[in-house]
Amino acid sequence: MIEIVRPITPASNPLQGASFSPELRIPEPVRDLEKELRELCVDTGANGMQFLYGDAVIGKIEPETKDRRTPTASCTKSLAAITIFKLAEMGRLDIDQPLSKIIKNRKIFSLDHYTQITPRHLLTHTSGLPGNAYFMPEDKSRWIPGDAQFLNHLAPLFDVTTRAAMHPLVHKIGEVFDYSNPGTQILEAVASAALRSSGDTRDVSLFIHEEVLEPMGMSETSLWKENGVTMLYGGMTSTAEDLTKLGKIILNNGMVDGRSVLSPESSCEMVATPTSIPKANKGYGHLWWRRNDLPAFEANGYPMNLVLIVPDYNIIMTQTRHVPVGPDLQQAARAEADRFMVGYLKSLKKFVLAVHPTDKHPL
């Protein structure tokens, strides 16, 4: 076994490429992992990348354009999780309370299943609401009631959160993990109701900006809205550098650059698979992916925007990828993302064998 020690933070500015500060002792497996992932990012079309060992940036790719901000798709979900746990920590929300008791001013949330579905079900994709595989705009024969409203973003009758809530259940509550954009978007109504019930007049976007993004130092990150509704399932625009702050909140137990954003208890609970939902996905926490064989945690979004955190070895790696316009370009981007994933998993497996060849590292 190779011992990985906590790195010494260099006094100089963040380093470029593969140039390392002489006082920063980087174990060979970490150096190899950074080199392989950086080269893979370049080869498969990433427009930004950062690799941190502790607080030191030991590898990076700078975007070629002046505007470095990139839509990060479902990486937004992990920011949504931080927001919900922040509200819970502030005493404004019980994530195990039924939605019908939280969202009292929307008639749609009085439907029978909302007397059983909780924010925790939404955070773990176990609410019974339809998963993303059900949204097949090119195959209308597979649409279910509500799909037309959810998919048609020009529909003026309902905002995106209400359209998401209109969907009938396709699974028993708590029985199936089904990755669901509608389920995540309903958390916007949860957050909004929690703010109103506590007398806070801020909308969800402003709350996130002031209570989450600013304390985390994510100055180049923003959330877009549709018809005034904050898009929590995929509306974040950010940079590879800013995304490292998402990683730091996990790596440092709720702390980001010396500032407390979540308590250690909340940050640990957020990435843990809840025992209160026996059939929850063991490879998923609360809007955070888990790699239990490393162990590591991930936020990711199409086409392979990524935040990787390996706490035991003080590693954070992020990358951003533009979402292209047009079906042919999107197909090519998905192919490149798939190729990245093959190489990424190969490099992680190689790293695990190098640093811990025999025993697994369970949480």
ZAPA-821033 format. One line per 10 residues: number of its first residue (from 1); their letters; for each residue x, y, z of C-alpha. Coordinates in steps of 0.5 Angstrom, whole numbers. Example, Ala and Ser with C-alpha at 12.3 -4.5 7.8 and 13.67 -1.06 7.14 Angstrom:
BEGIN
1	AS	25,-9,16  27,-2,14
// end
This chain:
BEGIN
1	MIEIVRPITP	0,0,0  3,7,-2  1,12,4  -2,18,1  -1,24,6  -4,31,6  -1,35,2  3,42,3  -1,48,0  4,52,-4
11	ASNPLQGASF	5,59,-3  5,61,-10  -1,62,-14  -5,56,-17  0,52,-22  -1,51,-29  -1,45,-33  4,39,-30  9,44,-27  9,43,-19
21	SPELRIPEPV	11,47,-14  18,44,-11  15,44,-4  9,40,-6  11,33,-5  6,29,-10  5,22,-9  7,18,-16  0,15,-16  -4,22,-16
31	RDLEKELREL	1,25,-21  -1,19,-26  -8,20,-25  -8,28,-26  -4,27,-32  -8,21,-35  -15,25,-33  -12,32,-36  -10,28,-43  -16,25,-43
41	CVDTGANGMQ	-20,31,-42  -16,35,-48  -17,29,-52  -25,28,-51  -26,35,-52  -27,38,-45  -27,46,-45  -24,47,-38  -21,42,-32  -18,43,-25
51	FLYGDAVIGK	-15,38,-21  -13,39,-14  -9,36,-9  -11,38,-2  -12,46,-3  -6,46,-9  -8,46,-16  -3,41,-20  -7,41,-26  -11,45,-31
61	IEPETKDRRT	-14,46,-37  -16,54,-39  -22,55,-44  -20,58,-50  -26,63,-50  -26,69,-46  -33,67,-43  -31,61,-39  -38,59,-36  -41,53,-39
71	PTASCTKSLA	-48,50,-37  -47,44,-33  -53,41,-34  -55,36,-28  -49,38,-24  -54,43,-22  -57,37,-18  -52,37,-13  -52,45,-12  -60,44,-10
81	AITIFKLAEM	-58,38,-5  -53,43,-1  -59,48,-2  -64,43,1  -60,41,7  -58,48,8  -65,50,9  -66,44,14  -60,46,18  -63,53,19
91	GRLDIDQPLS	-69,50,22  -74,52,16  -75,45,13  -76,38,15  -74,33,9  -78,27,12  -84,31,12  -89,30,7  -90,35,1  -97,36,3
101	KIIKNRKIFS	-95,39,9  -89,43,7  -93,46,0  -99,48,3  -101,53,-2  -101,49,-9  -107,45,-10  -104,40,-14  -99,38,-8  -106,35,-4
111	LDHYTQITPR	-106,29,-9  -106,23,-5  -99,21,-7  -96,28,-4  -98,26,3  -93,20,3  -87,23,-2  -82,27,2  -76,32,0  -72,26,2
121	HLLTHTSGLP	-75,21,-3  -74,27,-9  -67,28,-6  -66,20,-7  -70,19,-14  -75,14,-10  -81,18,-10  -84,14,-15  -85,20,-20  -82,18,-27
131	GNAYFMPEDK	-75,18,-29  -72,21,-35  -72,15,-39  -80,16,-40  -79,23,-43  -78,21,-51  -80,27,-55  -78,23,-61  -83,17,-60  -90,20,-57
141	SRWIPGDAQF	-93,13,-57  -89,13,-50  -91,19,-47  -95,19,-41  -100,24,-38  -96,30,-37  -91,29,-42  -93,34,-47  -93,40,-42  -87,38,-39
151	LNHLAPLFDV	-83,37,-45  -86,43,-49  -82,49,-45  -87,54,-49  -93,52,-46  -96,58,-42  -101,55,-38  -96,52,-32  -89,53,-30  -84,48,-30
161	TTRAAMHPLV	-85,46,-23  -92,45,-23  -92,41,-30  -87,36,-26  -92,35,-21  -97,34,-25  -94,27,-27  -98,21,-24  -93,16,-21  -90,10,-24
171	HKIGEVFDYS	-87,6,-18  -89,5,-11  -86,11,-7  -79,9,-4  -79,2,-8  -75,4,-14  -69,9,-16  -71,12,-22  -67,18,-24  -72,24,-25
181	NPGTQILEAV	-71,31,-27  -79,32,-25  -77,30,-18  -71,34,-17  -75,40,-20  -80,40,-15  -75,41,-10  -76,48,-12  -83,49,-10  -80,45,-3
191	ASAALRSSGD	-75,51,-2  -80,56,-4  -85,54,1  -80,53,6  -77,60,5  -85,63,5  -87,59,12  -81,62,15  -82,70,13  -76,70,8
201	TRDVSLFIHE	-79,74,2  -73,72,-2  -74,67,-8  -70,61,-9  -65,64,-14  -63,69,-9  -63,65,-3  -58,60,-7  -54,66,-9  -53,69,-2
211	EVLEPMGMSE	-53,63,3  -50,58,-2  -46,61,-8  -43,67,-4  -41,63,2  -37,58,-3  -34,63,-7  -37,61,-13  -37,68,-16  -38,65,-23
221	TSLWKENGVT	-44,61,-22  -51,63,-24  -58,59,-24  -62,61,-30  -70,61,-30  -76,59,-34  -82,64,-33  -79,66,-26  -78,59,-24  -71,57,-22
231	MLYGGMTSTA	-69,51,-25  -66,46,-20  -65,40,-24  -60,43,-30  -60,50,-30  -53,52,-27  -48,55,-31  -41,55,-28  -33,54,-29  -28,48,-28
241	EDLTKLGKII	-25,53,-22  -32,54,-19  -34,47,-19  -28,45,-15  -32,49,-9  -37,44,-10  -32,39,-9  -29,42,-3  -36,42,1  -35,35,1
251	LNNGMVDGRS	-27,34,2  -27,39,8  -34,37,12  -38,43,10  -32,48,10  -30,52,3  -24,56,4  -25,57,11  -32,58,11  -37,54,14
261	VLSPESSCEM	-43,53,9  -46,46,12  -45,43,18  -40,36,18  -46,32,20  -51,35,14  -45,34,9  -44,27,11  -51,26,11  -52,29,4
271	VATPTSIPKA	-47,24,1  -50,18,5  -55,13,2  -61,14,7  -62,8,11  -69,10,12  -71,8,5  -69,1,5  -69,0,-3  -65,7,-4
281	NKGYGHLWWR	-59,6,-9  -53,4,-6  -49,8,-11  -53,14,-9  -53,19,-4  -58,25,-4  -57,28,-11  -50,26,-11  -47,20,-14  -42,15,-10
291	RNDLPAFEAN	-37,10,-12  -36,6,-6  -30,2,-9  -26,8,-8  -29,11,-5  -31,17,-8  -37,22,-10  -39,25,-16  -43,31,-19  -44,30,-26
301	GYPMNLVLIV	-48,33,-32  -49,32,-40  -45,31,-43  -40,29,-38  -39,36,-34  -36,33,-27  -34,34,-20  -30,28,-17  -28,28,-10  -24,23,-7
311	PDYNIIMTQT	-24,25,1  -19,19,3  -13,22,-2  -15,29,-2  -17,29,-9  -22,34,-13  -22,34,-20  -27,38,-25  -29,39,-32  -33,43,-36
321	RHVPVGPDLQ	-36,41,-43  -41,45,-47  -47,42,-50  -47,43,-57  -53,45,-61  -56,41,-66  -57,33,-66  -51,31,-70  -47,35,-66  -50,33,-59
331	QAARAEADRF	-49,25,-62  -42,27,-63  -41,30,-56  -45,24,-53  -40,19,-56  -34,23,-54  -37,23,-47  -38,16,-47  -30,15,-49  -28,20,-43
341	MVGYLKSLKK	-32,15,-39  -29,9,-41  -22,12,-40  -24,15,-33  -26,9,-30  -20,6,-33  -15,11,-29  -19,11,-23  -19,3,-23  -11,4,-24
351	FVLAVHPTDK	-11,9,-18  -14,4,-13  -10,-1,-15  -4,3,-14  -6,6,-7  -10,0,-4  -8,-6,-8  -12,-11,-3  -17,-8,1  -23,-4,-1
361	HPL	-24,3,3  -31,3,5  -34,9,8
// end
